[in-house]
Amino acid sequence: MLFGYVAASVLALSAVLPVHAAEQPLEIGYLPILPAAQLFVGLESGDLLPEGEPAPKLVSFQSGPALTQALIAG
């Protein structure tokens, strides 16, 4: 029963979402702290993005709450 509701929701959202969304570059938010260095190593080595994908837009946040608010806001 619950699976049916989830499947219906996914189908409804896929019909509403714009088709050109894949053309927009990926936005990655990060905090400027040492554990975020993995992100930059992965981007420089080419392990995070498939070939042909545009470079992601990196957005630096100064605090966790600001990053969380941006994540929730979309």
C-alpha positions in Angstrom: 0.0 0.0 0.0 2.7 2.5 1.0 4.8 1.4 -2.0 1.9 2.3 -4.3 1.7 5.8 -2.8 5.5 6.3 -3.2 5.4 5.1 -6.7 2.6 7.4 -7.6 4.4 10.3 -6.0 7.5 9.6 -8.0 5.6 9.3 -11.3 3.7 12.6 -10.5 6.9 14.4 -9.7 8.7 13.1 -12.9 5.8 14.5 -15.0 6.1 17.9 -13.3 9.8 18.4 -13.3 11.3 20.3 -16.2 13.1 18.2 -18.9 16.0 20.7 -19.2 17.0 20.2 -15.5 19.9 18.0 -16.6 21.4 20.8 -18.6 22.0 22.9 -15.4 25.4 22.4 -13.7 25.4 20.5 -10.4 25.7 22.8 -7.3 27.7 21.5 -4.4 27.6 23.2 -1.1 30.5 22.7 1.3 32.0 24.0 4.5 35.6 25.2 4.3 37.0 22.6 6.7 39.6 19.8 6.3 37.1 16.9 5.8 35.7 18.8 2.7 39.1 18.3 1.1 37.9 15.0 -0.3 35.5 16.9 -2.5 38.3 18.8 -4.2 40.5 15.8 -4.5 37.7 13.9 -6.2 36.9 16.8 -8.6 40.5 17.2 -9.6 41.1 13.5 -10.2 37.9 13.3 -12.3 36.4 10.5 -10.2 33.2 12.4 -9.2 31.8 13.4 -12.6 31.2 11.3 -15.7 33.0 12.4 -18.9 31.2 15.2 -20.7 29.4 16.6 -17.6 29.9 20.3 -17.0 32.0 21.3 -14.0 29.9 21.7 -10.8 29.2 25.1 -9.2 30.9 25.1 -5.8 29.1 27.1 -3.1 31.0 27.8 0.2 29.0 28.1 3.4 30.4 29.5 6.7 28.2 27.6 9.0 26.2 24.3 9.2 22.8 26.0 9.8 23.3 28.1 6.7 24.1 25.1 4.6 21.1 23.2 6.0 18.8 26.1 5.2 20.0 26.2 1.6 19.6 22.4 1.3 16.0 22.6 2.6 15.2 25.5 0.4 16.4 23.7 -2.7 
